Amino acid sequence: MKNNNQKSKNQTRLIVADSERDADMLYATGMFVGDPFIFLEQNGSRTIVLSDLEIDRGKRQAQVDEIVPYSTLEREVQGNATKAPPYARVLLHFLQSRRVRSALVPASFPLGFAEVLAAAGIRLQTAKDLFWPEREAKTDEELKLLRRALQITEKGMARAMQVLTASQPGRSRKLEWSGRTLTSEILRAEIDSAVLRAGGLPANTIVAGGDQACDPHERGSGPLFADSLLILDIFPRDAKSGFYGDMTRTVVRGRASEEQRRLWETVREGQALALKKMKPGIDGLKLHNEVKQLFTDRGFPTEVRNGKQVGFFHGTGHGLGLEIHEFPRFQKTVFKPGQVLTVEPGLYYPGLGGVRLEDVAVVTDTGNRILSRFEKRLEI
């Protein structure tokens, strides 16, 4: 996660955030901190202000040039007063001590702090696009970390397949496993446990069958059924690096009908088209529309039926890295080498079910390379 972009060295940059949730702060420091702290890049030098609780760990882990104890700054502001000063005043004191007159901040910079700094004459400018432009093109090191995150994802998917394989249809076609009805909740718990054991942090894993899967972000609930389409979408975070994996498979436990198989094969064909044509210089929106047109030509149009959207009504993919949905969106970019994106077309028709297939690819100089490695199989 080193990022020594020469273009950014003349720009004073300021972040106040925790690095557990803020990807820009994690990218800047390479260190997980649960509470907000201060990062300042000035004349190419990087400084962070940490609480005493984090100082020693920061010295070992933070990829910065200088660490300043927050307690030292706080005492300087407090002086002989009995009450500790608010965080904003300490932040202002720190910036004034460094003679900061202006700084670039992320769009998520806290408004309250911005108002205090503005009142003191410090001008803040928000980044229009990426706060760290170098995040868009992944380095070889970052690709290795993404691959590890995908390996964690694959462990979860493999566990899902094991459980489904061991399940059997019971009364009313409900799947039975280990002496009880197999539900979305039980299968999700098995997936998430495998992810945890592999070193990942699961979040909102999707196990959605039947018509539930026709809402692409429905997590799924209740019994799972034989001979029904089931979407499994797993997107954990690697607890060590902070990078995300993301993968979707759609399966049927039992026998797929001809209509289910045709839907699944059409989505696979659409994904293959996107992966074949995704290369530098190609407009993602045009490629997205090609996939949508292919689906229409195969008899699966995108439209509104009975007040509900059906067909392919979401994006073909999104950037993946230190955020699960990061810049760029598939259909809002012209592809460049180093970009890492998901490729996840889907089709959704209530009464038939939903199908989505998702893999992760990095754009290369001549095309792309798929980073995820897990078989695509309809029937289990």
C-alpha positions in Angstrom: 0.0 0.0 0.0 2.9 2.3 -0.5 1.9 5.2 -2.7 4.7 7.6 -3.5 3.1 9.4 -6.4 5.3 12.3 -7.5 2.3 14.4 -8.6 0.8 14.4 -5.1 4.0 15.6 -3.3 3.5 19.3 -3.8 -0.1 19.1 -2.5 -0.8 19.4 1.2 -3.3 16.7 2.1 -5.3 16.3 5.2 -7.5 13.4 6.5 -9.2 13.1 9.8 -10.8 9.6 10.0 -10.4 6.1 11.4 -8.7 3.7 9.0 -11.0 0.7 9.9 -13.7 2.3 7.6 -11.9 5.0 5.7 -10.1 3.5 2.7 -8.1 6.7 2.0 -6.7 6.7 5.5 -5.8 3.0 5.4 -4.2 3.5 2.0 -2.2 6.5 3.3 -1.0 4.8 6.5 -1.2 1.1 6.1 -2.4 0.8 9.7 -5.8 -0.1 11.1 -7.0 2.3 13.8 -10.5 2.2 15.1 -10.8 5.8 16.2 -10.4 8.9 14.1 -6.9 10.3 13.9 -5.0 13.0 11.9 -3.0 12.5 8.7 -1.1 15.3 7.1 1.1 15.1 4.0 3.1 18.3 3.5 6.1 18.8 1.1 6.1 15.0 0.5 6.4 14.2 4.2 3.7 12.2 6.0 2.8 12.8 9.6 0.1 11.2 11.7 -1.2 12.2 15.1 -2.0 9.2 17.3 -3.3 8.7 20.8 -0.9 7.3 23.4 -2.8 4.0 23.1 -1.7 3.6 19.4 1.8 5.2 19.5 3.9 2.0 19.9 1.9 0.0 17.4 2.1 3.0 15.0 5.9 3.0 15.2 5.8 -0.6 14.1 3.1 -0.5 11.4 2.4 2.9 10.0 3.9 3.8 6.7 4.6 7.4 7.5 7.6 9.6 8.2 6.6 11.0 11.6 4.3 10.2 14.5 3.1 12.9 16.9 1.4 12.1 20.2 -2.1 13.6 20.4 -1.5 14.1 24.2 1.4 16.5 23.6 -0.7 18.7 21.3 -3.6 18.5 23.7 -1.5 19.7 26.7 -0.2 22.6 24.6 -3.7 23.8 23.8 -5.1 23.1 27.3 -2.4 25.0 29.2 -3.6 25.7 32.7 -7.2 25.1 31.9 -9.0 22.3 33.8 -11.0 21.1 30.9 -9.5 19.2 28.0 -9.9 21.1 24.7 -12.2 19.8 21.9 -10.7 17.8 19.1 -11.2 20.5 16.6 -9.1 23.0 18.5 -6.3 20.5 18.8 -6.5 19.8 15.1 -6.4 23.6 14.4 -3.4 24.0 16.7 -1.5 21.2 15.0 -2.1 22.7 11.5 -1.2 26.2 12.6 2.0 24.8 14.2 2.8 23.3 10.7 1.9 26.6 9.0 -0.8 25.0 6.9 -2.8 27.6 5.0 -4.7 25.3 2.7 -5.1 21.6 2.2 -6.8 19.0 0.0 -9.3 16.8 1.9 -11.6 13.9 1.0 -15.2 14.6 0.2 -16.1 12.9 3.5 -14.1 15.3 5.6 -16.1 16.2 8.8 -18.1 19.4 8.3 -17.7 20.5 11.9 -13.9 20.4 11.7 -14.0 22.1 8.3 -16.0 25.0 9.8 -13.5 25.5 12.6 -10.6 25.5 10.2 -12.3 27.8 7.8 -13.1 30.3 10.6 -9.3 30.3 11.3 -8.5 31.1 7.7 -7.4 27.6 6.6 -8.8 26.9 3.2 -9.9 23.4 2.4 -10.5 21.9 -1.1 -12.3 18.6 -1.6 -10.9 16.1 -4.1 -13.1 16.0 -7.2 -12.4 12.4 -8.1 -10.1 10.0 -6.2 -8.3 11.5 -3.2 -5.4 9.2 -4.0 -5.5 8.9 -7.9 -2.9 6.1 -7.7 -5.4 3.8 -6.0 -7.0 3.3 -9.4 -4.2 1.2 -10.9 -3.3 -1.7 -8.6 0.4 -2.5 -8.1 1.7 -6.1 -8.2 1.8 -6.1 -4.4 -1.9 -5.0 -4.3 -2.8 -7.7 -6.8 -1.3 -10.3 -4.5 -3.4 -8.9 -1.6 -6.5 -9.0 -3.8 -5.8 -12.5 -4.8 -5.5 -13.5 -1.1 -8.9 -11.8 -0.4 -10.4 -13.8 -3.2 -8.9 -17.0 -1.8 -10.7 -16.3 1.4 -13.9 -15.7 -0.6 -13.4 -19.0 -2.4 -13.2 -20.8 1.0 -16.6 -19.5 1.8 -18.0 -20.5 -1.6 -16.5 -24.0 -1.2 -18.2 -24.5 2.1 -21.5 -23.5 0.6 -21.1 -26.1 -2.1 -20.2 -28.7 0.5 -23.3 -28.1 2.6 -25.6 -28.0 -0.5 -24.1 -31.2 -1.8 -24.7 -32.9 1.6 -28.3 -31.6 1.7 -31.3 -33.6 0.5 -34.8 -32.6 -0.6 -37.4 -33.3 2.1 -41.1 -32.5 2.4 -42.4 -29.8 0.0 -38.9 -29.9 -1.7 -37.3 -28.1 1.3 -33.7 -29.0 1.6 -32.7 -30.9 4.7 -29.2 -30.8 6.2 -27.8 -32.3 9.5 -31.3 -33.2 10.6 -33.0 -29.9 10.0 -34.4 -27.7 7.3 -31.6 -25.8 5.5 -32.3 -22.1 5.5 -30.6 -19.1 4.1 -29.5 -18.2 7.6 -27.9 -21.5 8.3 -26.1 -21.7 5.0 -24.9 -18.0 5.4 -23.6 -18.9 8.9 -21.6 -21.8 7.4 -20.2 -19.6 4.7 -19.3 -16.8 7.1 -17.7 -19.3 9.6 -15.4 -20.6 6.8 -14.5 -17.0 5.8 -13.6 -16.2 9.4 -11.4 -19.3 9.7 -9.6 -18.3 6.5 -8.8 -14.9 7.9 -11.6 -12.8 6.5 -14.4 -10.6 7.9 -17.7 -11.5 6.3 -20.4 -8.9 5.9 -24.0 -9.2 4.5 -23.3 -12.4 2.6 -26.2 -13.1 0.2 -27.9 -16.5 0.1 -31.1 -15.8 -1.8 -33.2 -18.4 -3.5 -36.3 -18.3 -5.7 -38.0 -15.0 -6.1 -35.9 -13.5 -3.2 -33.0 -13.5 -5.6 -34.8 -11.2 -8.0 -33.9 -8.4 -5.7 -30.1 -8.3 -6.2 -29.2 -7.1 -2.7 -31.7 -9.2 -0.8 -29.7 -11.2 1.7 -32.2 -14.1 1.7 -34.2 -15.7 4.5 -36.1 -18.9 5.3 -36.0 -22.4 3.8 -34.0 -23.3 0.7 -35.6 -25.5 -1.9 -34.5 -28.2 -4.2 -34.6 -27.6 -8.0 -34.6 -23.8 -7.4 -32.1 -21.2 -8.5 -30.0 -20.0 -5.6 -27.7 -16.9 -5.7 -24.6 -17.0 -3.5 -22.8 -13.7 -3.3 -19.8 -13.5 -0.9 -17.7 -10.4 -0.4 -15.5 -10.6 2.7 -12.7 -8.3 3.8 -9.2 -9.7 4.4 -8.7 -8.9 8.1 -4.9 -8.5 7.6 -4.8 -6.2 4.5 -8.2 -4.6 4.3 -8.7 -5.7 0.7 -12.0 -7.2 -0.4 -12.9 -10.2 -2.3 -16.1 -10.5 -4.3 -17.7 -13.5 -6.0 -21.1 -14.7 -7.0 -22.3 -18.1 -8.2 -25.8 -19.3 -9.0 -26.6 -23.0 -8.5 -29.5 -25.4 -8.3 -29.5 -28.2 -5.7 -31.0 -31.0 -7.8 -32.2 -30.7 -11.4 -32.5 -27.4 -13.3 -35.5 -27.0 -15.6 -34.8 -26.1 -19.3 -35.9 -22.5 -18.6 -33.6 -22.2 -15.6 -30.7 -23.6 -17.5 -31.3 -21.3 -20.5 -31.3 -18.3 -18.1 -28.1 -19.5 -16.4 -26.4 -20.1 -19.8 -27.4 -16.7 -21.1 -25.8 -15.0 -18.1 -22.6 -17.0 -18.5 -22.5 -16.0 -22.1 -23.0 -12.4 -21.2 -20.2 -12.5 -18.7 -17.9 -14.2 -21.2 -18.6 -11.5 -23.7 -17.7 -8.8 -21.2 -14.5 -10.5 -20.2 -13.5 -11.1 -23.8 -13.9 -7.5 -24.8 -12.7 -5.8 -21.6 -9.4 -4.2 -22.5 -7.6 -0.8 -22.5 -9.5 1.9 -24.5 -12.8 0.1 -24.5 -15.8 2.2 -23.2 -17.4 0.3 -20.3 -20.9 1.8 -21.0 -20.8 0.5 -24.6 -19.7 -2.9 -23.4 -22.4 -2.9 -20.7 -25.0 -2.1 -23.4 -23.7 -4.9 -25.6 -24.2 -7.4 -22.7 -27.8 -6.1 -22.2 -28.5 -6.3 -25.9 -27.2 -9.9 -26.0 -29.7 -10.8 -23.2 -32.5 -9.1 -25.2 -31.5 -11.0 -28.3 -31.7 -14.3 -26.3 -35.2 -13.5 -25.2 -34.5 -11.9 -21.8 -35.3 -8.2 -22.1 -34.9 -5.6 -19.4 -38.3 -4.0 -18.7 -41.0 -3.3 -16.1 -43.5 -6.0 -15.5 -46.4 -5.6 -13.0 -44.6 -2.6 -11.6 -41.3 -4.5 -11.0 -38.1 -4.3 -12.9 -37.0 -7.5 -14.6 -34.0 -8.5 -16.8 -30.6 -6.9 -16.3 -31.1 -3.7 -14.4 -27.9 -3.2 -12.5 -24.3 -2.4 -13.5 -22.0 -5.0 -15.1 -19.4 -4.4 -12.4 -17.5 -2.1 -10.1 -14.0 -1.4 -8.9 -12.7 -3.6 -6.1 -9.9 -2.9 -3.6 -9.8 -1.4 -0.2 -13.6 -0.7 -0.7 -16.1 -3.2 -1.8 -17.5 -0.7 -4.3 -14.7 1.7 -5.3 -13.8 3.7 -8.4 -14.3 3.0 -11.2 -17.8 1.7 -12.0 -17.7 -0.6 -15.0 -20.0 1.5 -17.2 -18.5 4.8 -16.2 -15.0 4.3 -17.3 -12.8 3.7 -20.3 -10.7 0.7 -19.3 -7.0 1.3 -18.3 -4.3 -1.1 -17.3 -4.2 -1.9 -13.6 -7.9 -1.3 -13.0 -9.5 -4.2 -11.0 -13.2 -4.7 -11.5 -15.9 -7.2 -10.9 -17.8 -8.5 -13.9 -21.2 -9.6 -12.7 -24.1 -9.5 -15.1 -27.4 -10.9 -14.0 -31.0 -11.7 -15.0 -34.0 -11.6 -12.7 -37.5 -12.8 -13.4 -40.0 -13.5 -10.6 -41.6 -16.9 -11.0 -38.4 -18.2 -12.6 -35.7 -16.8 -10.3 -32.5 -14.9 -10.6 -29.0 -15.7 -11.9 -25.8 -13.7 -11.4 -22.3 -14.8 -12.1 -19.4 -12.7 -10.8 -15.6 -12.8 -11.1 -12.8 -10.3 -10.6 -10.5 -9.2 -13.4 -7.5 -6.9 -13.7 -7.1 -4.9 -16.9 -3.8 -5.7 -18.6 -1.9 -4.0 -21.4 -3.6 -6.2 -24.0 -6.8 -7.4 -22.3 -7.6 -8.7 -18.8 -6.7 -11.4 -16.4 -9.2 -13.1 -14.2 -8.1 -13.1 -10.5 -10.9 -15.3 -9.1 -10.7 -19.0 -9.5 -13.8 -21.1 -8.7 -15.8 -23.3 -11.0 -19.1 -22.3 -12.5 -21.5 -25.2 -12.2 -25.3 -24.9 -12.4 -26.4 -28.2 -10.8 -25.2 -29.6 -7.5 
